[in-house]
Amino acid sequence: MKAVKYIITSMRMQQWVKNLFIFAALIFSGNLFYTIDLYLTTAGFLLFSLLASGFYIFNDIIDIQRDQLHPLKSKRPLPSGKLNKNVALTVSIILVVVSIISSYLLNQMFGMITLLYLIINIWYSYQLKTFVILDVMTISAGFVLRVVGGAVLINVPSSEWIIICTILLSLFLGFSKRRHELTILERDADVHRPVLHEYSPYFLDQMIGIVTATTVMSYALYTISDETIRKFGTKNLIYTVPFVLYGIFRYLYLVHKKEEGGNPTKLLITDVPIIINILLWILTVVIIIYGK
């Protein structure tokens, strides 16, 4: 029973929050209340989540030695020795194979996207994570694949605006995470993650500043673009911009004043102001788009 408990812990189900990006196409396509589209997107979310969990376990196996040097990651089942590596590898393979095959059966193109996601992440684990800037951009690509996958499932075109906003927002979260790692690990930072040797707090602050500004501007421009106004028949999406501003400002506050940000998912599900802000943003978007 303990093994099952440790496997579930290693699956990091709290990280499934990232896969909610799959619902972006459903919400902004105007199809939120179409039962079949809601079913397909939900199924895609679950399959993508199982795939991600399988890879998380695999990644923990690869990074056991480095994670043992991390003050928080060292407590995970694999680095701490609580979970047998062979058992973990078997579970990882099962989750990956089942999720990819099921994704292909659900939608062939979606299956190809999940396979591409897996390939990119394996490449990241073995090589891409050692390249400065490119390491965070690779993580960003994973979020884009989630958004595109959601669009493919319900057979709607991927909005260029949503893709741009996804890229910028994920870069913002990624660079903020790197900054937190530098702060918490200090001199041991490059031992745990060699690429951190190429970063500095000042350098990361510059990039965070750039993606912060462009994220807000891109979203604001999306809400007032002629394409968006024609699609939804309203100019009122502009009133959702304050929620985006507050969310980013709140996150920056947590990163700089509270020295958090190493686990974006944890903040998104534990910080009450951020949770309330996200729920209000979703509610406002749904009312504006579907209220008619």
Secondary structure, 3 states (H helix, E strand, C coil): CHHHHHHHHHCCHHHHHHHHHHHHHHHHHCCCCCHHHHHHHHHHHHHHHHHHHHHHHHHHHHCHHHHCCCCCHHHCCCCCCCCCHHHHHHHHHHHHHHHHHHHHHHCHHHHHHHHHHHHHHHHHHHCHHHCCCHHHHHHHHHHHHHHHHHHHHCCCCCCHHHHHHHHHHHHHHHHHHHHHHHHHHHHHHHHHCHHHHHCCHHHHHHHHHHHHHHHHHHHHHHHHCHHHHHHHCCCHHHHHHHHHHHHHHHHHHHHHCCCCCCCHHHHHHHCHHHHHHHHHHHHHHHHHHHCC
